[in-house]
Amino acid sequence: MATYLPLMTDQQFIQLLDHSAFGKGAARHAFRVPTDPDVVVKKTVRPHPGSNMTEWLIWQAAAAAQNNLREVLGRCISISESGTYLMMERLDDLNPSDYADIPDVPTWFNDPKPDAFGKRNGVIKIRDYGLVHLDKLVSEATTHPPAFAVNARMKRDFGI
């Protein structure tokens, strides 16, 4: 992976991006960086870059705390000065056969759908954690499994 500054301008991001998005969500579009297959860039399509800023701030807090969240969250690498662009480690799509291996998620994580997770080198992480229950950020209960992962675990463990 190339080396990137933690804070870059929008123009620096624009120069890195593929011309068209490979993924589109309600709040952001995902772009590849042709010169670096190990990263993706999320561009906000709403007036306020809330999801990008949330992921960036949560990642920075997890990295500073040096706790186990770093093993569950996709790593944020760089953000634009406006918050419009966020660069993260690339995590590939999961197959349904991966669902039983999804790690438990923080209680504040508010979007536990299969597409929110990805895998790289056999490690499954949350790649979309821009929606949070703010009141649960200070909760002592730290993790729980997403419902679809519980179902997959039961199928795997009990053969149903």
N, C-alpha and C positions, 0 to 999 in steps of 0.2 A: 504494500500500500504506500502511496505517495505521502508526503508530509504536507499538512495543511495548517494554516493559522487558525486558532480557535475562533477568531472574529474576522470576517471578510466583508467586503462591500457586495451589494447586489450585483454589480457589474462583474466582479471576480467570479461569482457563482454562475452568472449567465454565460460567461466564456467557457466554463467547464461542461455545461450540460449538453446532453443529446437534444436534438431539436424537438422531439415529440415525447410526451409522457408515456410511460409503459403501464402506469396504474393511475386510476382516478377515483378519488373518494369524494365525499360531500364537502370536506373542508380543504383538502390538499390533493395535489397531483405529485406522483413520484417519477423522477427522472434518473436515467443512468448517466454515469460519467464515462464516456467512451475510452478515456485514457486510464481508467482505474476500475476494474471489475469488482473491487472489494467494498465499494461505497455506493450509496444512493443519495439523492437529494430530494427532499420534500419541499414543494413550493405551495404556500398558502394561496387559496383562491378567494379568500374572504377579506374584507377590509381590515380585520384585526388578526394578527398572527398568533392567536391564543394557543393553539395546539403546538406549534413549533416552540413557543416560549415555555410552555408547560413542560414539554419533553426535555428541553435544554436545562431548565432549572432543576428538574427532578434528577436528571443524570448528573449534573454538577454536584448536587447534594449527596447522591449515592457515592460518587467518586471520592468526595471529600471525607465521607464517613467511613469509607473502605469497608463496607458491610456486604452481606451476601446479595443485596439488590443488584450489584454489578454483574452477577452471574445470571440474573433473570432478565435484565433490561438490555435492549439493543443499545450499543454505545453511540453516543452523540460525539461527533468529531469537530464540527464547526457550525457556526450560525452567522447569518448576515446581520449587519448593523441594524437593519429594519426588522429583523425577525422573519422576513418573507421566505428565506431559504434556510433549510436545516440539513446538514450532511450527517448521515449515520452509517454505521457498518451495514453492509448488505446481508440480509437474511432471506434465504430462499423460501418459497412456498412450502407448506407442509402437505403431506398426504394424510388421508384419514387414518392410515395405519400408525401415524405419529402421535395422534391425539392422546393416547393413554400415557405417553411419556412427557406430556406438557407439565412443566413445573407448577407448583402452587403459585398463586399470584398475590400481590399485596392487596389488602382489603380496600385500599383507595382506588384500585384499578377499576374503571367504570365501563369498559368496552370489551368484555371477554368473549370475542367471537373468533372462530378459527383463523380468519385472515389477519388478525392482530398479532399472530405469532409467526415466527420464521425459524429457519434452521441453517446453521453454517457449521461445517466440519463436525456434524453429529450433535451439536449443542442447540437446544431449542430455547429461544428467548422471546420476549415481548418486543415487537417491532413498532407497535402503534400504542403508545400510552399517553396520548394527548388529552384524553377525557378522564377526569378524576373526580372522586367524591372528596371535595376539599375538607369536609369535616372529619373524614377518616384518615387524613394525612397525619393526624396526631393520635390516632388510636393505638392502643397497645397490642391489639390483635393484628398480627402481621400478614398472615397468608391464608388462602383458601383455594381449593381447586375450582376452575371454571366448570360449570355444569356439563358441558359437552365432553370435557376430559374425564369427569366422574363416570359418565356413561361408557366411554371407551375403555376405561380401566375395568369396569365391571364386566364388560364383554370379554376383555382379554383374560382377566383373572378367573372368571367363572364360566367362560365358554358359552355365554348367552348372546 
